């Protein structure tokens, strides 16, 4: 093999390596861009989850208030029922 043929082949390999290097740089840039966009997308998703969590907290607080109101109402009803049962019994003993 002659030195000239070897130089031609080496030049060809160097050109191929430069092309590969250029393509890998382009791929790296595109991946960086994609990573940035995905990061922004995940940030928006995290923000939405935070909003949903806040909304669930508000709904939980409303349910607690409703439950407390129902407990108070139930206690009044039970009290009135006990009073309506005991009142005639107490009147019998007091009237005698």
N, C-alpha and C positions, 0 to 999 in steps of 0.2 A: 504494500500500500504506500503510495507516495505521500510526501508531506503536504502537497497541495490538496489532495483529496481529504486528508485529515483536517486541514484548516477549513475546508468547505463544510465538512460535517460538523465541526466544532461551532462554526458560525451559525449553522442551521440550528444546532441545539441551543445556543445562546439566544437566538431569536425566539425559539419555542419557549424557553424559560421566561423571557420577558413578557411574552403573551400570557403565559400562565400566571405570572406575578400580577399583571394588569387585571386579569379576570378575577383572581382571588381578592384583589383590592376592591374591585367593584362588588363582589359578593359580600365582603366584610362591611362595606358601606350600607348595602341594602339590608343586611342583618341588623346593623346598628339602628337604622331607620325603623325597621320592623319592631325592634325591641323598645324603642322610644314610644311608638304608637301603642304597643301592647301595654306598656307601663301606664300610659295615659288612660287607656281603656279600663285597666284594673283599678286605677284611682277613681274613675267615675263609678265603677261597680261598688267599690268600698264606700263611696259617698252615699250611694243609694241604699246600701245595707244599713248605714248609720241612720238614714232617714226612716227606714222601715223599723229599725229598733226603737227609735224615738216614738214613732206612731204606736207601736205595740205597748210601749210604756204608758202612753196616754190612755190607750184602751184599757189596760190593766187597772189604772187608777180609776177610771170610770166604773169598771166592774166592782171595784172595792167600795166605791161610794154607793152604788146600787145595792150591793150586798148589805152594807151597814143600814141603809134606809129600810130594806126589807126586814132585817132583824128587828129594828125598832118597831115597825108596823106589826110584825108577828108578836112581839112582846105585848103590845097594846091589845091585840086581839085575844091573846091567851088570858091576859089580865081581865078583860071584859067578860070573857066566857066564865072564868073562875068566879068573878063577882056575880054574874047572873045566876050561877049555880048556888053559890053560898048565900046570896041575899034572901031567897025564900026560906032557907033553913034557919038562918039567923032570925028572921022575922017570926018564925014559929016559936022559937025559944023565948024571944023577947016579949011577944004578945001574951004568952001564958002567964 
